[in-house]
């Protein structure tokens, strides 16, 4: 896995002109990158950012999937599916925010469930480690608007709303 290849995929996929945020993201969170390589080249990447899901019953560790992307020349070959399966094998709880309805349908194929994210939910997703450092360094403010989020759980956790205050969307 090469940082330069991951940055290239990130830039091509998200057209993010905010190099300040990109630099902070890679500084604090590159260690959480998961990649798929083909013939020695990174073709898919994502950040599996550490989080804690806080509920009335206690806390559960998980990851927030951020900036999941496949290199433009490598799309449509099932690489992201393989990468998601790799991450699912390592983690019991995954949370993400799909950018649109087509992506929501895509993630449903991999057993992700749709959930509402709003600041009134009693279940909160809290950043940890480098993700928390990124939130602090970038001075991110908690999101107040409701949006669609998704989750995958090996342990049959079932809920209909969460508070994902720092989705970085």
N, C-alpha and C positions, 0 to 999 in steps of 0.2 A: 504494500500500500504506500503510495507516494502522495504527500500532501499536495504537490503541484497538480497531480492528476485529479485529486478530489476537488481542489479549488476550481479547476477548469470545468468539471462537471457541474459544480455548484453555480458558477457564473453563467454557463450556457443554459442551464435549466431554469434559473430563477431571475436572470437578468437584473440582479440586484446591484444598482449603482452605488450602494452604500458600502464602500470599501472599509470604512471605519468599523461598521458592525461585522462585516466579513472577517476582518483582522481579529477582532475580539472573539468571534465565534471559533475561529481556528486556534487562537491562542489558548483559550480556556477549555475547549471541547473537542479538539481533534483527537485526543486520547480515547474518546468515546465513538470514534468513527468505526463503522463496519463496512467492509467493502467486498466486492466480488471481482475477482480478476480472471481474465481469459487471455491465455498466451502471454502472461506477464504484464498485462495492461489492466488497470482498473476500469471496469465497464459500468459498475453500479456502486453507489455509496449512499449512506445515510448516517445520521447521528443518532445513537441510542443513549439519550441523555438520562442520567439517574434522577429518579423522583421517588417520593413517598406518597402513597395514597392514604390519606387520613380519613378514617370513618369513626362512627360511634363505637364500633367493635374493636378498634385498634388501628395499627398502621401496617401497610403492606408495601414492600419495595417493588419498584417497577422501572420501566423506561418510557420516556417520551420520544417517539420517533419524529425526528425533525429533518427536513431537507432531503427526503428520500428521492433519489434521481438516478437515471441511467443516461449514459452518454448518448447523444443524439444519434450517432451512427450505429448504436447497439440496441436500440429499442425494438420491442416486438419479438424478442428472442427468449423471453422467460427469465431474464437475469434478475429482475427485481423480485420475482416470486422466489427464486432460489435464495436470494439475500434475506428476504423476510422469513423464510423457513429457518435459515441459519440463526437469526436473531430469536425467533420463537423457541428454538431448541435451548437457548441459553437463559431465557427470561420467562418468568411466570405471568407477568402482566405488562402489556404494551398499550400505550395510549398515543393517539395521533390526531391531527386536525387535517382532514382532507380539504384540498383547495377548492374543490367543486363537486358537483353531484356525480360526474363520471368517475372521479377518483373514489368517492364513497362506494359506488357500485363495484369498483375494482377491488377495494379492500374487503368488501363483504365476501368475495370469493375465497378469501383466506381466513374466514371465521371471525372477522372483526364485527363488532356490534355497534350500531349507531346509538349515540347518547347526546343529550343536550348539555352544553356547558354554559353555565351562568353563575353569577356571583351569589345566588341565593341557595345553592346546593349545600347540603351538609357534608358532602364528600369533597375534599380538597386535594388537589395535586400540588405537592410542594417540591420545588427544585432542590437538588443536593449537589455537593461536590462542585465540579467545574461549571455545571449548569447554573448553580446559585452564584458562583463567581461572575459568570457572564451577565446574569440578570443585574447584579450589583454594578459591575463595571460599565455596562451599557445604560445604566439608570433607567431600566425598563419599568413602566408603570403597569399595574394590574389592569387587565381588560375588564370592562364593565358590560360590554354588549354580549348577548347570548349568541351562540353559534353551534354548529354541529361538530361534535368530536366523535371519536371511535375508540374502542378498546378491544383487546384480545386477552382472555384470561384462561390459563390452564386449570385454575382452581375453582372454577364455577362461581366466581364473584359475579354478581348480577346487580346492576343498578341502572336507574334511568336518567340520572343527571350527575354531573360532576362540576367542580369549579376548577378550571384550568386557567389560572390567572396570567400565565406567561407563555402563550403559545407562539409568540414571535411571528405572527402572521403578517 
